[in-house]
């Protein structure tokens, strides 16, 4: 004889299935709520608990450490004082630029301490242009056009600039003269000589001013002349006068200060 299910048993089975489904949904909902709460709690802790209190700066020479710190932590919003946010921000293209700094990196040292690591642009010189100072690299690429005065940059004069856009090479009326100036500046950096001023003379030759000494380089053999100058420069400290290297050659033994 076949057994038949009683109607009340069928109802109980349906109720059991509904309860099982609701329990599974309840567990899923509880897990989702738990994860949301945990994420919210973590964000709250990071937002309010990771406020910058100590800043270390390295790699800077153009700005003081305080100036660098104030440029990175630049406003009064909570986020711009947050160690995690600042470290993340300076990994993106949207990080605020600092003039004359080639790169800026923010490292987290602890929950309330960051280290700002900067790398200064390698500035070869500057030329007054458009009411500001046009700063450029040794290969003539414009780095900044700014009203700021960078003391370590060499003042260049005697060149009439026709174009000076940031990121592009300087263009001048006397292109050959500009090339001579750039060559001299590059070799000066090579031998760690810091000229106060580089002049492109009316005759087309380059003239340097190092402290109180005027050096006439002429138009050729800058490598030879400046390498020799670098050798004797320590002995010229505190002295003044003129050194004419216009016609100096490898056959010459002495450099005369007049």
C-alpha positions as CSV (number, residue, x, y, z in Angstrom):
1,X,0.0,0.0,0.0
2,X,1.4,3.4,-0.9
3,X,1.9,5.9,1.8
4,X,0.7,9.5,1.3
5,X,1.9,12.6,2.9
6,X,-0.5,14.3,5.1
7,X,-1.3,17.9,4.4
8,X,-0.1,19.1,7.8
9,X,3.3,17.3,7.2
10,X,3.7,19.1,3.9
11,X,3.1,22.5,5.6
12,X,5.7,21.7,8.2
13,X,8.3,20.7,5.5
14,X,7.7,24.0,3.7
15,X,8.1,26.0,6.9
16,X,11.4,24.2,7.7
17,X,12.7,25.1,4.2
18,X,11.7,28.7,4.7
19,X,13.5,28.8,8.0
20,X,16.6,27.3,6.6
21,X,16.7,29.9,3.8
22,X,16.0,32.8,6.2
23,X,18.9,31.6,8.4
24,X,21.3,31.6,5.5
25,X,20.2,35.0,4.4
26,X,20.5,36.3,8.0
27,X,24.1,35.0,8.3
28,X,24.9,36.6,5.0
29,X,23.4,39.9,6.0
30,X,25.2,39.8,9.4
31,X,28.6,39.1,7.7
32,X,28.1,42.0,5.3
33,X,27.1,44.3,8.1
34,X,30.1,43.2,10.2
35,X,32.5,43.9,7.3
36,X,30.9,47.4,6.7
37,X,31.3,48.2,10.4
38,X,34.9,47.0,10.5
39,X,35.8,49.1,7.4
40,X,34.0,52.1,8.8
41,X,35.9,51.6,12.1
42,X,39.2,51.3,10.3
43,X,38.6,54.4,8.3
44,X,37.7,56.3,11.5
45,X,40.8,55.2,13.3
46,X,43.0,56.1,10.3
47,X,41.3,59.5,9.8
48,X,41.4,60.7,13.4
49,X,44.3,58.7,14.8
50,X,47.0,59.2,12.1
51,X,47.4,63.0,12.4
52,X,50.9,64.3,11.6
53,X,52.8,65.5,14.6
54,X,56.4,65.0,13.6
55,X,58.0,65.7,10.2
56,X,61.5,64.8,9.0
57,X,62.8,66.2,5.8
58,X,65.8,65.0,3.7
59,X,67.4,65.9,0.4
60,X,66.6,69.6,0.5
61,X,69.0,72.4,-0.1
62,X,66.9,75.1,-1.9
63,X,64.3,75.3,0.9
64,X,64.5,74.9,4.7
65,X,62.9,71.8,6.2
66,X,60.2,74.0,7.7
67,X,59.4,75.4,4.2
68,X,59.2,72.0,2.7
69,X,56.9,70.7,5.5
70,X,54.6,73.7,5.1
71,X,54.3,73.1,1.4
72,X,53.3,69.5,1.8
73,X,51.0,70.1,4.7
74,X,49.6,73.1,3.1
75,X,46.1,73.7,4.5
76,X,43.9,73.2,7.6
77,X,41.9,70.2,6.4
78,X,42.2,67.0,8.4
79,X,43.2,65.0,5.4
80,X,46.2,67.2,4.5
81,X,47.4,66.5,8.1
82,X,46.9,62.7,7.8
83,X,50.0,60.5,7.4
84,X,48.3,57.8,5.3
85,X,46.6,60.3,3.0
86,X,49.8,62.3,2.4
87,X,51.8,59.2,1.6
88,X,49.1,58.0,-0.8
89,X,48.7,61.5,-2.4
90,X,52.3,61.8,-3.3
91,X,52.2,58.6,-5.2
92,X,49.7,60.1,-7.6
93,X,50.0,62.6,-10.4
94,X,47.6,64.9,-8.5
95,X,50.1,65.7,-5.7
96,X,50.8,69.5,-5.5
97,X,54.1,70.5,-7.1
98,X,56.8,72.3,-5.2
99,X,58.7,74.8,-7.4
100,X,62.4,73.8,-8.0
101,X,61.8,70.3,-6.6
102,X,62.2,67.5,-9.2
103,X,60.5,64.9,-7.0
104,X,58.7,64.8,-3.6
105,X,58.0,61.5,-1.7
106,X,56.2,61.1,1.6
107,X,57.1,58.1,3.7
108,X,55.3,56.9,6.9
109,X,57.6,56.4,9.8
110,X,54.9,55.9,12.4
111,X,51.2,56.6,12.8
112,X,52.0,60.3,13.5
113,X,55.4,60.8,11.9
114,X,56.3,61.2,8.2
115,X,59.5,61.7,6.3
116,X,59.5,64.0,3.3
117,X,62.2,63.1,0.8
118,X,62.8,65.7,-2.0
119,X,65.2,65.9,-4.9
120,X,66.2,69.4,-6.0
121,X,66.3,70.4,-9.6
122,X,69.8,70.7,-11.0
123,X,69.7,74.4,-11.8
124,X,72.6,75.7,-13.9
125,X,71.7,79.3,-14.1
126,X,69.0,81.9,-14.6
127,X,68.3,84.8,-16.9
128,X,65.9,87.7,-16.2
129,X,62.9,87.3,-18.6
130,X,59.5,88.8,-18.6
131,X,59.9,90.4,-15.2
132,X,60.8,87.1,-13.6
133,X,63.8,84.9,-13.4
134,X,64.0,82.1,-16.0
135,X,65.8,79.1,-14.4
136,X,67.3,76.4,-16.7
137,X,69.4,73.3,-16.6
138,X,72.9,72.8,-18.0
139,X,71.3,71.6,-21.3
140,X,69.2,74.7,-21.6
141,X,65.8,73.2,-20.6
142,X,63.6,75.8,-18.8
143,X,62.8,74.5,-15.2
144,X,60.9,77.5,-13.7
145,X,60.0,81.0,-14.5
146,X,59.7,82.5,-11.1
147,X,60.0,85.7,-9.0
148,X,62.0,83.7,-6.4
149,X,65.7,84.2,-6.2
150,X,67.8,81.0,-5.8
151,X,71.2,82.1,-4.4
152,X,73.0,79.0,-5.7
153,X,72.0,79.6,-9.3
154,X,74.4,81.5,-11.6
155,X,73.3,84.8,-13.1
156,X,73.6,84.8,-16.9
157,X,73.6,88.0,-18.9
158,X,74.4,89.1,-22.5
159,X,71.7,86.7,-24.0
160,X,68.5,88.0,-25.5
161,X,65.9,85.2,-25.0
162,X,63.2,84.9,-27.7
163,X,61.4,81.9,-26.2
164,X,61.4,80.5,-22.6
165,X,58.6,78.0,-22.0
166,X,58.8,75.6,-19.1
167,X,60.0,72.1,-20.2
168,X,61.4,73.4,-23.5
169,X,64.8,74.5,-24.5
170,X,65.7,78.2,-24.3
171,X,65.8,80.0,-27.6
172,X,67.9,83.1,-28.1
173,X,68.7,85.6,-30.8
174,X,72.4,84.5,-30.6
175,X,72.0,80.7,-30.6
176,X,75.7,80.1,-30.9
177,X,76.4,82.4,-28.0
178,X,73.8,80.5,-25.9
179,X,75.5,77.2,-26.7
180,X,78.9,78.6,-25.5
181,X,77.3,79.8,-22.2
182,X,75.6,76.4,-21.6
183,X,78.9,74.6,-22.4
184,X,80.7,76.7,-19.9
185,X,78.0,76.2,-17.2
186,X,78.1,72.4,-17.7
187,X,81.9,72.2,-17.4
188,X,81.8,74.5,-14.3
189,X,79.4,72.0,-12.6
190,X,81.7,69.1,-13.7
191,X,84.6,70.7,-11.8
192,X,82.4,71.9,-8.9
193,X,83.1,75.5,-9.6
194,X,80.3,78.0,-8.7
195,X,80.3,81.1,-10.8
196,X,78.4,84.1,-9.5
197,X,77.9,85.4,-13.0
198,X,78.4,84.3,-16.6
199,X,78.5,86.9,-19.3
200,X,78.4,86.5,-23.1
201,X,80.6,89.3,-24.2
202,X,80.0,91.6,-27.2
203,X,82.8,89.8,-29.1
204,X,81.1,86.5,-28.5
205,X,83.4,85.2,-25.8
206,X,82.4,84.0,-22.4
207,X,83.4,85.8,-19.2
208,X,83.1,84.3,-15.7
209,X,83.0,86.0,-12.3
210,X,84.0,83.8,-9.4
211,X,84.0,85.8,-6.2
212,X,86.2,88.8,-6.9
213,X,88.0,87.2,-9.9
214,X,87.1,87.9,-13.5
215,X,88.0,85.0,-15.9
216,X,88.0,85.6,-19.6
217,X,87.4,82.3,-21.3
218,X,87.1,83.3,-24.9
219,X,85.3,81.0,-27.3
220,X,87.1,77.7,-27.4
221,X,88.7,75.0,-25.2
222,X,86.5,75.4,-22.2
223,X,87.3,71.9,-20.9
224,X,91.1,72.6,-20.9
225,X,90.8,76.0,-19.4
226,X,88.3,75.2,-16.6
227,X,90.1,72.0,-15.6
228,X,93.3,74.0,-15.1
229,X,91.3,76.7,-13.3
230,X,89.8,74.1,-10.9
231,X,93.4,73.0,-10.0
232,X,94.5,76.5,-8.9
233,X,91.2,77.8,-7.6
234,X,91.8,76.9,-4.0
235,X,94.9,79.1,-4.1
236,X,92.9,82.1,-5.4
237,X,90.6,82.3,-2.3
238,X,90.4,85.9,-1.0
239,X,92.2,87.4,-4.0
240,X,90.9,89.6,-6.7
241,X,91.9,90.5,-10.3
242,X,91.6,89.2,-13.8
243,X,92.7,86.0,-15.4
244,X,92.8,86.1,-19.2
245,X,92.4,82.5,-20.7
246,X,91.2,83.6,-24.1
247,X,94.3,82.3,-25.9
248,X,95.3,79.7,-23.2
249,X,96.5,76.3,-24.6
250,X,97.9,73.1,-23.3
251,X,101.4,74.4,-24.1
252,X,101.0,77.1,-21.5
253,X,102.2,76.2,-18.0
254,X,101.1,79.2,-15.9
255,X,97.9,81.1,-15.3
256,X,98.5,84.7,-14.4
257,X,96.2,86.7,-12.1
258,X,96.5,90.4,-12.8
